[in-house]
Amino acid sequence: MGHVLNNTLQDILARRKRMQGYEVLWLPGTDHAGIATQTVVEKTLRKQGVIKHRDDLGREKFVEKVWEWKEKHGGIISSNSKSLVARAIGPANASRWMKLLAVRPAGLRRSYKKGYIYRGKRMVNWDPSARTALSDEEVIMTETQASSGTFNTPS
């Protein structure tokens, strides 16, 4: 239900902006750059006692484990999303609607050239123990007192 809730909220915001006259590209996803999958695989392997850190296995072996997990569990989110769409708009339109969600690389290039999407400078949440970037949803910010003022820092 987490992806359904998240996608619903994003859809609402995108539709509102469209109604306000903005051109909006909303591209729903299921696994944000594979970070969630990588984290689940790492936790599973640690629980099984196979690794202490993903580097213990070596890149090739770790990637094999990620693909094994993806083959076993990867279709669940997509399947649930398609099922929800089919129930919401009817089976006849579900296939057409899902195709509309797919954006070709040419569409992304056009959106970039028009300035709808951009590469910007921003802070990247970094987990030093996992040695990987984290999404904003995975970070719990806490207020920290420093000599030069009060800051929000990841905890």
N, C-alpha and C positions, 0 to 999 in steps of 0.2 A: 504493500500500500504506500510505502514511502515514495517510490517513483511516481505513482499515480497522483499523489498529493502534490509533489513538487512540480510535475508537468502541468497539472491543473492550474496551479498558482501562476506559473510562467505563461500559460496560455491566456489566462485572464489579463495579465499585465500587457501582453503583446496585443491582444484584441483592443484593450482600452487605448493604447497608443495609436493603433490603426484608426480607431474611431475619432481620435484627435487630429488625424491628418498625417501622421508620420508613416513613412515606409518602414516596415518592420520585418526583419528576417528572424523567425523563431525556429531554431533547429533543436528539437528535443533529442536527448541522448540517453543512453542507458548506463554507461560506465565511463566516467570522466577521466579519459586518458589512461584507463586501466589501473588507476591508483587503488580503487576499492578491491578489484580482483587481486592485485598484487598483495595487498594487505591481508586479505582472507587466506590466500595461499601461504604466505609467510607464517601467519598465526597457526594454521593447520599443521604445517611442517614442524614448527616449534613444539606444539602440543604432542606431536608424534615422536619428538626427540630426534628428528632427522637433521635439524639445523639449529644453530643459535642465531644466525644471521643469514640472509639470502646469499651472501658472498661465500658462505661455507660450501655451498653446492657447486659453485661456478656458474657463470652466466648461462651457458648452453643447457645444463641440467635444470637450472631454475626455470628457464623459459619453457622447457619441456613440461615441467610440473604445472606451470600456469596454463599451458594449452590443454593438458589433461583435465584440469579443473574446469576450464571454459567449455570443453566438449561435454562434460557431465552436467554442468549447471548453467551454461551461458544462455540458453534459449528461454529460460523461465521468465525473465523480465519482458522480453520482446513478445513472448506468447501471451503473457498476461495483458500487456498493453493492447495487442491486436484484439484479444477477446473483449476487453473493455470497450474499445472503439466499435467493434461489431455490435455489442449490446446497445451502445449509446446512439448510433446512427443507422443501425440496420445492416444486415449482411450484404445487401446489394451494393451499398456505398462504401463499405469498409475498405475493400481493396483499393478503390480509387483514392480514398482519403489517405491511406498509408503511403501511396505513391507520391501524393502531393507533399508529404513530409520530407521525402528524400530530396536532397539538394545536390545537384551535380557540381563538380569542381569549377566549371565555367561560371555557374551562378555565384559561387563564393568569390571568384576573381572579380566579377562585375560589382558585387557588393563592396569589396575592398576598394576598387577604383572609385566608386561613388561616395566612399567615406562612411558607409553604414556599419562596417566592421573595421577595426584598426588594431595595430600592434602598439601598445602603449607601455610606458614605464610604470611599474607598480611593484609593491612588495610581494615577495614570494614566501609563503609559509614553508619553512624547512624543518624537517624532523631529523635531528642529528643522529639519533639512535637507529632509525630506519634508513637514514641517508637518502631521503627522497622528499619531493615537494608534497605538500598537503593542500587539499581544497579548503576554501574558507569554511565549509560546513564541518570539517573535521577539527577545527581549531576552536578552543574555548578561550575567549579573551578575559583576562583579569586585570584589574587596575593595579598598577605598581607605582610606588613612590620612588622618585629618583631625585638627585641633588638639583637637577634643573627643572623639575616639575613632575606632574603626574602623567603617566602614560598607560595605554592599554597594551598589554603584552600577552602573547600566547602562553597558555599554561599546559 
